[in-house]
Amino acid sequence: MKEKVIEIVREVYAQTPEIEITGDTDIINDLGSSSLEMLIFINELEENFKVVLKPEYFSQKCTVDDVCAILSEVLKKNENL
């Protein structure tokens, strides 16, 4: 999952290729994410993982590892439906 999230980060934030993307990369602070870019990123996650995500999940510090944890939680909840 982490590799796919990193791939999506690279696609959405292609203007910052000099930054190494790791689990600790903060999408908002390290990549300077605008609100539009964040919505695009969330949309890409939803399409790739077939989930619905609330933007407020990503309103605070948001590292790649945080995104993976959010996705895992949402996917787990969807399995229980």
C-alpha positions in Angstrom: 0.0 0.0 0.0 2.8 2.4 0.9 4.4 2.1 -2.5 1.1 2.9 -4.2 0.6 6.0 -2.0 4.1 7.2 -2.8 3.4 6.7 -6.5 0.3 8.8 -6.2 2.2 11.5 -4.3 4.8 11.6 -7.0 2.1 11.9 -9.7 0.1 14.7 -7.9 3.2 16.6 -6.7 5.4 16.2 -9.8 6.6 19.8 -9.5 8.7 18.8 -6.5 10.8 15.9 -8.0 13.9 16.9 -5.9 12.2 15.8 -2.7 12.6 12.2 -1.7 9.2 10.7 -0.8 9.3 8.4 2.3 6.8 7.4 5.0 7.8 10.5 7.0 7.2 12.9 4.1 4.6 15.5 5.3 2.4 16.1 2.3 1.2 19.5 3.5 4.4 20.9 4.9 7.2 19.2 3.0 5.5 19.3 -0.4 3.7 22.7 0.1 0.3 21.2 -0.8 -2.4 23.6 -1.8 -6.0 22.8 -1.0 -6.6 22.1 -4.7 -3.7 19.7 -4.8 -4.9 18.0 -1.6 -8.3 17.5 -3.2 -6.7 16.0 -6.3 -4.6 13.7 -4.1 -7.6 12.6 -2.1 -9.5 11.9 -5.3 -6.6 9.8 -6.7 -6.5 7.8 -3.4 -10.3 7.2 -3.7 -10.1 6.1 -7.3 -7.1 3.8 -6.7 -8.3 2.2 -3.4 -12.0 2.3 -4.2 -12.9 4.1 -1.0 -14.6 7.4 0.1 -12.3 9.6 2.2 -13.3 12.7 4.1 -11.0 15.7 3.5 -10.9 16.4 7.2 -8.9 13.2 7.7 -6.1 15.2 6.0 -6.5 18.6 7.7 -3.6 18.3 10.2 -0.1 16.9 9.8 -0.3 14.3 7.1 2.6 12.1 6.3 2.6 9.2 3.8 2.5 6.8 6.8 -0.6 8.8 8.1 -2.3 8.3 4.8 -1.6 4.6 4.8 -3.0 4.3 8.3 -6.2 6.2 7.3 -6.6 4.0 4.2 -6.1 0.9 6.3 -8.7 2.0 8.8 -11.2 2.9 6.0 -10.6 -0.3 4.1 -11.1 -2.3 7.3 -14.4 -0.5 8.1 -15.6 -1.2 4.5 -14.8 -4.9 5.0 -17.2 -5.0 8.0 -20.1 -3.6 6.0 
